[in-house]
Amino acid sequence: MSKPVKYFMMAVVFIAIVIIAGGAAITMLVDVGRYKSTIEQLVTKKTGYPLILGGDIGLSLFPWFGLSFAELQLDNPNGFTGKNFLRIHGFQARLKVLPLLSQNVEISSFVVNQPEIFLEKNAKGIWNWQKLTELTNTPPAAASAKTMAPAAGESVKQAGEKILGRDGFALQSLVVGEFAITDGRIHVNDLQNKVKHEVSDFNLQLDDVSLDTSIKITLSSRLDGKPLSLKGSAGPVGADPGAGRLQLDLVIEALETMTVETSGYLDDLKGQKKYNLDVNVQTFSLKKLFSVVGLPFPVATADPKVLDKISLQTSVAGDVGQVALSDVKIILDDSTITLELTGKDFSRPALAINLAVDAIDLDRYLPPAAPQNKRSSGPEQSGPEVQPTATVSSSAKKAPVNYEPLRKMVLQATAKLGKVHVHGGTVNNLAVDLAGKNGLFTLNSLGMELYGGSINATGKVDVQKNIPVTALSLTVQNVQAGPLLKDFAQKEIIEGMLMAEVAVNMQGDTAQSIKESLNGKGDLLFLDGALLGLDLAQMARTIKSGFTLQQQGEKPKTDFAELHAPFTITNGLVNTPETTLRSPFIRVSAAGGADLVSESLDMKVKPTLVGTIKGQGDGEERQGVTVPILVGGTFKAPKFRPDIESLAKERMPSSQELSEIIKTGKVPAETKEKFKEDVEQAKGLLKGLFGK
């Protein structure tokens, strides 16, 4: 053995003897209890949390470094009603000294008995633990320039790691004989929201604790009296914890309601913080979960049995900058939902979503229908013109919507729903393709099948400014209008096959602002249908016996071969230049408008009785009795009355006929017959209007 090596070994032995002898001397000669008051004062001064050490303090330095005490109490700082912040009724830790020289850590025991933590939020919304976070976030005293400066050829990052001790942390082994927290309690008292919770019977046991094996974890507790447990394993942690991959295999059982299984790994927790986990949430009841934790369920549902069977399976992977959910399968009562989702750059989130649902009845999840007052359904009798109903001013104050999160978002989303029941109606094969960036969202396509036909739409929503701007184009093909309106709107007003082209644009995010800014045009065509609740032919025929809206039969209707309604919309005013209806015994034309803002009607309907059985495509001029009808009132209470002025103008002799009468002084026989017929019809009309 060379002299340098020999001298080095002698020095190591000498240092070890000094440490052993010094530790034994301190243990024998120093009374740790004498320094309790000094420790209490120092902690109280530095933290603001008064410390009380009760009972005896045990300290040993060799062959084990050991520390034990019987009572520790840390009180709340000023400003809180509760006295205590932390109480520990027993603590014991033993660490073997000699193995530390070879970077081996052997812990015989680390046991905390009956710890109690009292968490309190005062009336101002401040938690009693927040001051501790301020202390831990205080930057350490500035190091000297010499210590902070990188050595020659050393990068700043390498120098920083050296200062933090990362390069020096290289344990050879870690063995913990016993690690336990027993019979702990956590009290939560939220004075601001008047909410209390308690975690009791908290027990944590770690077994097989080492660097190169999986650590077994057993945790049990009760949350507000309901059991909460975790079992499984984590690890191995490796010689440099947080730098490598940490395997997880855990089962969480919560409140006798939920069981969550997760397995996978965490990787590079000191750097990218990567993760890849499989998660399985076994079937549970969401409503029961809220009930168990003592919280009211946030929404009322039409069907009280929904949200009673929910499960989830997914794989989740990512790091600090991105996340991906794959193979997501959600069972929601009777529905199966699959989902793929990726997100990245969370400051300006870029989301890609692919959703599929086999079938869902949304009516079960909507709020219960409010009770409605019974109203008489049928049109009102003719009478004075009704004034428009009062509406809420569009300038009414409301909290502005913050669209900034949508402006930051980048979105690509698709959804496919096999069958959807909503508002009483059913839609099949609903497909949506939506994209958005910088506050401009484009509906590339929306398609659905319903009631024998289909609806397709495209559109855009622009939220780049504070007032959203929306444009929508809609195409309807071969949809049976009767059952559609009956199911979705609970209305029976029209039947027939509907085809339509509609293009509209609007501004705002309230119903009132949308109606006031609604503009566009459209074309509606109903084939082989009927107007329900209204017999226009009978209304026209009553000119001979007095105009009335009393309809004969239980369900009056006007059958038609074709109803064509082109329209324009200008700032909420819907106008039709000429809506036409063709029926075997009647032709109808209508013009006028409907004001969506005031919900008022102003139209003129002109029916003409004919004596032929021809329908769609019949363009022949017809002779018959024409009774113009004015439609006014409101959407909820429309009013009908004959247009006497137009009727009189139509029955007046022409200027040529008047000139001939004046010139000859004679009235032609056919004109006399016409006047006689008009007089009889006028009598009938007046009789119907005035009852005489």
FIDREN-983729 format. One record per residue (C-alpha): residue in three letters; y, x, z. Coordinates in steps of 0.5 Angstrom, whole numbers, padded with zeros to 4 digits, always signed. Each point is the difference from the previous one (the first is absolute). Example, Ala and Ser with C-alpha at 12.3 -4.5 7.8 and 13.67 -1.06 7.14 Angstrom:
2
ALA-0009+0025+0016SER+0007+0002-0002
# end
This chain:
692
MET+0000+0000+0000SER+0007+0003-0002LYS+0005+0001+0005PRO+0005-0005-0003VAL-0005-0006+0001LYS-0003+0002+0006TYR+0008+0000+0003PHE+0001-0007-0003MET-0007-0003+0003MET+0002+0003+0007ALA+0007-0003-0001VAL-0003-0007-0001VAL-0005+0001+0006PHE+0006+0002+0004ILE+0005-0006-0002ALA-0006-0005+0001ILE-0001+0002+0007VAL+0007+0000+0001ILE+0000-0008-0002ILE-0006-0001+0004ALA+0003+0003+0006GLY+0007-0003-0001GLY-0003-0007-0001ALA-0005+0000+0006ALA+0006+0003+0005ILE+0005-0006-0003THR-0005-0005+0002MET-0001+0003+0007LEU+0007+0001+0001VAL+0004-0005-0003ASP+0001-0007+0003VAL+0001-0004-0006GLY+0002-0006+0004ARG+0006+0004+0002TYR+0003-0001-0007LYS-0001-0008-0001SER+0008-0001+0002THR+0002+0005-0005ILE-0004-0002-0005GLU+0002-0008+0001GLN+0007+0002+0000LEU+0000+0005-0006VAL-0004-0006-0004THR+0005-0005+0002LYS+0006+0004-0002LYS-0002+0002-0007THR-0003-0007-0002GLY+0004-0005+0004TYR-0007-0003+0002PRO-0001+0001+0008LEU-0007+0003+0001ILE-0004-0001+0007LEU-0006+0004+0001GLY-0004-0003+0005GLY-0007+0003+0004ASP-0002+0007-0001ILE+0000+0004-0006GLY-0006+0005-0001LEU+0001+0006-0004SER-0005+0006-0002LEU+0001+0005-0005PHE-0007+0004+0000PRO-0005-0001-0003TRP+0002-0006-0002PHE+0008-0002-0001GLY+0000-0007+0004LEU+0005-0005+0002SER-0001-0006+0003PHE+0004-0005+0004ALA-0001-0007+0003GLU+0007-0004-0001LEU+0006+0001-0006GLN+0005-0005+0000LEU+0006+0000-0006ASP+0005-0005+0001ASN+0005-0003-0005PRO+0007+0002-0001ASN+0006-0004+0001GLY+0000-0007-0003PHE-0007-0003+0001THR-0002-0005+0004GLY-0007+0003+0002LYS-0001+0006+0004ASN-0005+0004-0003PHE-0001+0003-0007LEU-0007+0004+0001ARG-0005+0000+0006ILE-0006+0004+0000HIS-0005-0001+0006GLY-0004+0007-0001PHE+0000+0006-0005GLN-0005+0005-0001ALA+0000+0006-0005ARG-0005+0006+0000LEU+0001+0006-0005LYS-0004+0006+0000VAL+0004+0006+0000LEU-0004+0006-0003PRO-0002-0003-0007LEU+0007-0001-0001LEU+0000+0008-0002SER-0004-0001-0006GLN+0003-0006-0002ASN-0005-0005+0003VAL+0002-0006+0004GLU-0005-0003+0005ILE+0003-0006+0003SER-0005-0003+0006SER+0004-0006+0001PHE+0006-0004-0002VAL+0000-0007+0004VAL+0006-0004+0001ASN-0001-0006+0005GLN+0003-0007+0000PRO+0006+0002-0004GLU+0006-0005+0000ILE+0005-0001-0005PHE+0006-0005+0001LEU+0003-0001-0007GLU+0007-0004+0001LYS+0005-0002-0005ASN+0007-0002+0003ALA+0004-0006-0002LYS+0004+0005-0004GLY-0006+0001-0004ILE-0001+0007+0002TRP-0007+0003+0002ASN-0001+0004+0006TRP-0004+0005-0004GLN+0006+0001-0005LYS+0003+0006+0005LEU-0006+0004-0001THR+0000+0000-0007GLU+0007+0002+0000LEU-0002+0006+0005THR-0006+0002-0005ASN+0005+0000-0006THR+0005+0005+0003PRO-0001+0006-0004PRO-0002+0006+0004ALA+0005+0006+0002ALA+0002+0004-0006ALA-0004+0006-0001SER+0003+0007-0001ALA+0002+0002-0007LYS-0006+0005+0000THR-0005-0004+0002MET+0002-0005-0005ALA+0001+0004-0006PRO-0006+0002-0005ALA-0004+0006+0000ALA+0001+0005-0006GLY-0005-0003-0005GLU+0000-0007+0004SER+0002-0007-0003VAL+0004-0004+0004LYS-0006-0005+0000GLN-0005+0005+0003ALA+0005+0002+0005GLY+0001-0007+0002GLU-0007-0001+0001LYS-0001+0007+0004ILE+0006-0003+0005LEU-0004-0007+0001GLY-0006+0004+0001ARG-0004-0003-0006ASP-0003+0007-0002GLY-0002+0002+0007PHE-0004-0007+0001ALA-0007+0002-0001LEU-0005-0002+0005GLN-0007+0002+0000SER-0003-0006+0004LEU+0002-0006+0004VAL-0005-0003+0005VAL+0002-0006+0004GLY-0005-0002+0005GLU+0004-0006+0003PHE+0006-0004-0003ALA+0001-0007+0003ILE+0006-0005+0001THR-0003-0005+0005ASP+0003-0007+0002GLY+0007+0001-0003ARG+0005-0006-0001ILE+0006-0001-0004HIS+0005-0005+0002VAL+0005-0002-0006ASN+0006-0004+0003ASP+0005-0002-0006LEU+0006-0003+0004GLN+0004-0001-0006ASN-0005-0005-0004LYS-0003-0002+0007VAL-0007+0002-0002LYS-0006+0004+0004HIS-0006+0003-0001GLU-0005+0004+0003VAL-0006+0005-0002SER-0005+0001+0006ASP-0006+0003+0001PHE+0002+0006-0004ASN-0006+0005-0001LEU-0001+0005-0005GLN-0005+0005+0000LEU-0001+0006-0005ASP-0007+0003-0001ASP-0002+0007-0003VAL+0007+0002-0001SER+0000+0007-0004LEU+0003+0003-0006ASP-0006-0001-0005THR-0004-0006+0002SER+0002-0008+0000ILE+0004-0002+0006LYS-0003-0007+0003ILE+0005-0005+0002THR-0001-0006+0004LEU+0006-0004+0002SER+0000-0007+0004SER+0006-0004+0003ARG+0002-0007+0000LEU+0007-0003-0003ASP+0002-0005+0004GLY-0007-0001+0003LYS-0003+0000-0007PRO-0005+0006-0002LEU+0002+0005-0004SER-0004+0006-0002LEU-0001+0006-0005LYS-0006+0004-0001GLY-0002+0006-0005SER+0001+0007-0001ALA+0005+0004-0003GLY+0000+0008-0002PRO-0002+0005-0001VAL+0008+0002+0001GLY-0002+0007-0002ALA+0003+0007+0003ASP+0007-0002-0002PRO+0001-0008+0002GLY+0004-0003-0006ALA-0001+0005-0005GLY-0007-0003-0003ARG-0003-0006-0001LEU-0002-0005+0006GLN-0005-0005-0001LEU+0000-0007+0003ASP-0005-0005+0002LEU+0003-0005+0004VAL-0002-0007+0002ILE+0006-0005+0003GLU-0002-0006+0004ALA+0006-0004+0002LEU+0001-0006+0004GLU-0006-0003-0001THR+0002-0002-0007MET+0001+0006-0005THR-0005+0006-0001VAL+0003+0005-0005GLU-0005+0006-0002THR+0004+0006-0004SER-0003+0006-0002GLY+0002+0006-0004TYR+0005+0006+0001LEU+0007+0003+0002ASP+0002+0006-0004ASP+0005+0005+0001LEU+0004-0003+0006LYS+0005+0005+0000GLY+0002+0000-0007GLN-0002-0005-0005LYS-0003-0005+0005LYS-0005-0003-0005TYR-0005-0005+0002ASN-0006-0004-0003LEU-0003-0005+0004ASP-0005-0006-0001VAL+0002-0006+0004ASN-0004-0006+0001VAL+0003-0006+0004GLN-0005-0005+0002THR+0001-0007-0001PHE+0005-0003+0006SER+0005-0006+0001LEU+0007+0002-0001LYS+0002-0006+0004LYS-0005+0001+0006LEU+0003+0007+0000PHE+0007-0002+0001SER-0003-0005+0005VAL-0003+0006+0004VAL+0006+0004+0001GLY+0004-0006+0002LEU+0005+0000-0006PRO+0001-0007-0004PHE-0002+0000-0007PRO+0006+0001-0004VAL-0001-0005-0006ALA-0003-0007+0000THR-0005-0002-0005ALA-0002-0006-0003ASP-0007+0001+0001PRO-0001+0003+0007LYS-0007+0003-0002VAL+0003+0005-0004LEU+0001+0007+0002ASP-0007+0000+0004LYS-0004+0004-0005ILE+0003+0007-0002SER-0003+0006-0001LEU+0002+0007-0004GLN-0004+0006-0003THR+0004+0005-0003SER+0001+0008-0002VAL+0007+0003+0002ALA+0002+0007-0002GLY+0006+0004-0001ASP+0005+0004+0004VAL+0007+0000+0002GLY+0003-0001-0007GLN-0005-0005-0003VAL-0006-0005+0002ALA-0005-0004-0004LEU-0004-0006+0002SER-0006-0001-0004ASP-0006-0004+0000VAL+0003-0005+0004LYS-0003-0006+0002ILE+0003-0006+0004ILE-0004-0006+0002LEU+0005-0006+0002ASP-0003-0006+0002ASP-0004-0002-0007SER+0004+0005-0004THR-0002+0007-0002ILE+0006+0004-0002THR-0001+0007-0003LEU+0006+0005+0000GLU+0002+0007-0003LEU+0006+0003+0003THR+0004+0007-0001GLY+0006+0002+0003LYS+0004+0006+0000ASP+0007+0003+0001PHE+0002-0005+0006SER+0007+0001+0000ARG+0000-0003-0007PRO-0007-0003+0000ALA-0004+0000-0006LEU-0005-0006+0000ALA-0006-0001-0004ILE-0004-0007+0002ASN-0006-0003-0004LEU-0002-0006+0004ALA-0005-0005-0002VAL-0002-0007+0004ASP-0006-0004-0002ALA+0003-0007+0003ILE+0005-0002+0005ASP+0002-0007+0003LEU+0008+0002+0002ASP+0001-0007+0002ARG-0004+0002+0006TYR+0004+0006+0002LEU+0007-0004-0001PRO+0004-0003+0006PRO-0002-0008+0001ALA+0003-0005-0004ALA+0006-0003+0004PRO+0000-0007+0001GLN+0003-0004-0006ASN+0004-0007+0001LYS-0003-0005-0004ARG+0005-0002-0006SER-0001-0005-0005SER-0002+0003-0007GLY+0003-0004-0006PRO+0006+0000-0004GLU+0006-0004+0003GLN+0003-0006-0003SER+0007+0001-0004GLY+0006+0001+0004PRO+0006+0004+0001GLU+0000+0007-0002VAL-0002+0005+0005GLN+0004+0006+0002PRO-0003+0006+0000THR-0004+0002+0007ALA+0004+0006+0004THR-0003+0007+0000VAL+0001+0006+0004SER+0005+0004-0003SER-0002+0007-0003SER+0005+0003+0004ALA-0004-0001+0006LYS+0000+0006+0005LYS-0007+0003+0000ALA-0003+0007+0002PRO+0000+0004-0006VAL-0007+0003-0003ASN-0001+0007+0000TYR-0003+0002-0006GLU+0001+0008+0001PRO-0008+0001+0001LEU-0001-0004-0006ARG+0005+0005-0004LYS-0004+0006+0003MET-0007-0003-0002VAL-0004+0002-0006LEU-0006-0005-0001GLN-0005-0002-0005ALA-0004-0006+0002THR-0006-0004-0003ALA-0003-0006+0003LYS-0006-0005-0002LEU-0002-0006+0004GLY-0006-0004-0003LYS+0002-0007+0004VAL+0006-0001+0004HIS+0002-0007+0003VAL+0007-0001+0002HIS+0004-0006+0001GLY-0005-0005-0001GLY-0002+0003-0007THR-0005+0005-0003VAL+0002+0006-0004ASN-0006+0004-0004ASN+0000+0008-0002LEU+0007+0001+0002ALA+0002+0007-0002VAL+0006+0004+0001ASP+0003+0007-0002LEU+0006+0002+0003ALA+0004+0007+0000GLY+0007+0002+0003LYS+0004+0006+0001ASN+0007+0001+0002GLY+0001-0007+0002LEU-0002-0003-0007PHE-0007-0004+0001THR-0003-0002-0007LEU-0005-0005+0000ASN-0004+0002-0006SER-0005-0006+0000LEU-0002-0006+0005GLY-0005-0004-0003MET-0004-0006+0003GLU-0005-0006-0002LEU+0001-0007+0002TYR-0001-0007-0001GLY-0003+0002-0007GLY+0005+0004-0002SER+0004+0007+0001ILE+0006+0003+0003ASN+0003+0006-0002ALA+0006+0004+0002THR+0004+0006+0000GLY+0007+0002+0004LYS+0004+0005+0003VAL+0004+0000+0007ASP+0005+0005+0001VAL+0003+0002+0007GLN+0004+0006-0002LYS+0006-0004+0003ASN+0000-0004+0006ILE-0001-0007-0004PRO-0006+0000-0004VAL-0001-0002-0007THR-0006-0003-0002ALA-0002-0002-0007LEU-0007-0004-0002SER-0003-0002-0006LEU-0006-0005+0000THR-0005-0003-0005VAL-0004-0006+0002GLN-0006-0002-0005ASN-0004-0006+0000VAL+0001-0002+0008GLN-0002-0007+0002ALA+0007-0002+0004GLY-0003-0006+0004PRO-0005+0003+0004LEU+0005+0007+0001LEU+0005-0004+0002LYS-0004-0005+0005ASP-0003+0006+0003PHE+0006+0005+0001ALA+0005-0005+0001GLN-0003-0006+0002LYS+0004-0004-0006GLU-0003-0005-0005ILE+0005+0000-0005ILE-0003+0002-0006GLU-0006+0002-0004GLY-0002+0003-0006MET-0001+0007-0003LEU+0006+0005+0001MET+0002+0006-0004ALA+0006+0003+0002GLU+0005+0006-0002VAL+0005+0002+0006ALA+0004+0006+0001VAL+0005+0000+0006ASN+0004+0005+0003MET+0004+0000+0007GLN+0003+0003+0006GLY+0000+0000+0007ASP-0006+0000+0006THR+0002-0007+0002ALA-0002-0007-0003GLN+0007-0002+0000SER+0002+0007-0004ILE-0006-0001-0004LYS+0002-0007-0002GLU+0007+0002-0001SER-0001+0006-0005LEU-0006-0003-0004ASN+0001+0001-0007GLY-0005-0001-0006LYS-0004-0004-0005GLY-0006-0004-0001ASP-0005-0004-0004LEU-0005-0005+0003LEU-0005-0004-0004PHE-0005-0005+0003LEU-0005-0003-0004ASP-0004-0007+0000GLY+0002-0001+0007ALA+0004-0006+0004LEU+0007+0000+0005LEU-0003-0003+0006GLY+0004-0005+0004LEU+0004-0002-0006ASP-0001-0005-0005LEU+0006+0001-0005ALA-0003-0005-0005GLN+0000-0006+0005MET+0007+0003+0002ALA+0003-0001-0007ARG-0003-0007-0001THR+0003-0003+0006ILE+0007+0000-0004LYS-0003-0007-0002SER-0001-0002+0008GLY+0005+0004+0004PHE+0000+0008+0001THR-0005+0002+0006LEU-0004+0006+0002GLN-0005-0005+0003GLN-0006+0003-0003GLN-0006-0005-0002GLY-0007+0003+0003GLU-0002+0004+0005LYS+0001+0007-0003PRO+0005-0001-0006LYS+0000+0006-0005THR+0003+0001-0007ASP-0006+0003-0004PHE+0002+0005-0006ALA-0002+0005-0005GLU+0005+0005+0001LEU+0006+0002+0004HIS+0004+0005-0002ALA+0005+0003+0005PRO+0005+0006-0002PHE+0005+0002+0005THR+0005+0005+0002ILE+0002+0003+0007THR+0007+0002+0001ASN+0002+0002+0008GLY-0005-0005+0002LEU+0001-0006-0004VAL-0006-0002-0005ASN+0002-0003-0006THR-0004-0003-0006PRO+0003-0002-0006GLU-0005-0005-0002THR-0007-0001+0003THR-0004-0004-0004LEU-0006-0005+0002ARG-0005-0003-0006SER-0004-0005+0002PRO-0004-0006-0004PHE+0005-0005+0002ILE+0006+0004+0002ARG+0004+0005-0001VAL+0005+0004+0005SER+0005+0005-0001ALA+0004+0003+0006ALA+0006+0004+0001GLY+0004+0003+0006GLY-0001+0004+0006ALA-0003+0002+0007ASP+0004+0004+0005LEU-0004+0004+0004VAL+0005+0002+0005SER+0002-0007+0002GLU-0007-0003-0002SER+0004-0006-0004LEU-0002-0003-0007ASP+0004-0002-0006MET-0004-0002-0006LYS+0000-0005-0005VAL-0007-0003-0002LYS+0000-0004-0007PRO-0007-0004-0001THR-0001-0004-0006LEU-0006-0005-0001VAL-0004+0001-0006GLY-0005-0005-0003THR-0005+0006-0003ILE-0006+0004+0003LYS+0002+0007-0002GLY+0001+0006+0005GLN+0001+0007-0001GLY+0003+0002-0007ASP+0003-0007-0001GLY+0007+0001-0003GLU+0001-0007-0003GLU+0006-0003+0001ARG-0001-0006+0005GLN+0003-0007+0001GLY+0000-0003+0007VAL+0004-0001+0007THR+0003+0006+0003VAL+0003-0001+0007PRO+0003+0007+0002ILE-0001+0002+0007LEU+0004+0004+0005VAL-0003+0004+0005GLY+0004+0003+0006GLY-0001+0001+0007THR-0004+0006+0003PHE-0007+0003-0001LYS-0002-0004+0007ALA+0003-0006-0002PRO+0001-0001-0008LYS+0004-0006-0002PHE-0001-0004-0007ARG+0005-0005-0003PRO+0001-0003-0007ASP+0006+0004-0004ILE+0004-0007-0002GLU+0005+0004-0003SER-0004+0003-0005LEU-0004-0006-0001ALA+0006-0004-0002LYS+0002+0006-0005GLU-0006+0000-0003ARG+0000-0008-0001MET+0007+0000-0003PRO+0001-0002-0007SER+0001+0006-0005SER+0007+0001-0002GLN-0002-0002-0007GLU-0003-0007+0002LEU+0006-0001+0004SER+0004+0001-0006GLU-0004-0004-0004ILE+0001-0006+0005ILE+0007+0001+0000LYS+0001+0000-0007THR-0004-0006-0002GLY+0001-0004+0007LYS-0008-0001+0000VAL-0005+0003+0004PRO-0007+0001-0003ALA-0006-0004+0002GLU-0004+0006+0002THR+0006+0003+0004LYS+0000-0007+0004GLU-0007+0000+0001LYS+0001+0007+0003PHE+0006-0002+0004LYS-0004-0006+0003GLU-0006+0005+0002ASP+0005+0005+0003VAL+0003-0006+0004GLU-0007-0002+0003GLN-0001+0007+0001ALA+0006+0001+0004LYS-0001-0006+0004GLY-0007+0003+0002LEU+0004+0007+0002LEU+0005-0004+0004LYS-0005-0004+0003GLY-0004+0006+0002LEU+0006+0004+0003PHE+0004-0006+0004GLY-0006-0005+0001LYS+0004-0006-0004
# end
